[in-house]
Amino acid sequence: MKKVILGATGSIGSTLAKNLVNSGNEVHLVGRDEPSLSSLANELNSSFTTCDMLEENFTDKILSDLE
């Protein structure tokens, strides 16, 4: 089961994602900064969703990307 990390490009989110991956977990990164998300996703071999949590139906977008 993938762990979803909201705010993945911030210092806490990116550190959490790296620690989870280093512990053998799969993560799905979520954030607003697509270049930073893409870079981190490549580094961690993870999937990602670019969105703002203030957007209407942002959860639908994340769920769609997880399928």
C-alpha positions in Angstrom: 0.0 0.0 0.0 1.4 3.4 -1.0 1.7 6.1 1.6 0.4 9.5 0.3 2.6 12.4 1.3 0.8 15.8 1.1 3.2 18.8 0.9 5.9 16.5 -0.4 8.2 19.3 -1.6 8.5 21.0 1.8 11.3 20.1 4.1 9.1 18.0 6.4 7.2 16.3 3.5 10.4 15.5 1.5 12.2 14.2 4.6 9.2 12.0 5.5 9.0 10.6 2.0 12.7 9.8 1.9 12.6 8.1 5.3 9.6 6.0 4.3 11.2 5.0 1.0 14.4 4.1 2.8 12.4 1.9 5.2 11.0 0.0 2.2 7.6 1.8 1.7 6.1 3.0 -1.5 5.0 6.6 -1.5 2.8 8.9 -3.7 3.9 12.5 -3.5 1.4 15.4 -3.6 2.2 19.1 -4.0 1.9 22.3 -6.0 5.4 22.6 -7.4 5.6 20.2 -10.4 9.3 20.6 -11.2 10.2 19.9 -7.6 7.7 17.0 -7.3 9.0 15.5 -10.5 12.6 15.7 -9.4 11.8 14.2 -6.0 9.7 11.5 -7.6 12.5 10.5 -9.9 14.9 10.4 -7.0 12.6 8.2 -5.0 11.2 6.2 -7.9 7.7 7.3 -6.8 4.5 8.5 -8.4 3.2 12.0 -7.8 0.2 14.3 -8.3 0.5 18.0 -8.8 -2.4 19.9 -7.2 -3.4 22.4 -4.6 -5.4 21.1 -1.6 -7.6 24.2 -1.9 -8.8 23.0 -5.3 -12.3 21.6 -5.5 -12.1 17.8 -5.8 -8.4 17.6 -5.2 -8.8 14.2 -3.6 -10.4 12.8 -6.8 -7.3 13.9 -8.7 -5.0 12.1 -6.3 -7.2 9.0 -6.3 -7.2 9.0 -10.1 -3.4 9.1 -10.2 -3.1 6.3 -7.7 -5.1 3.9 -9.9 
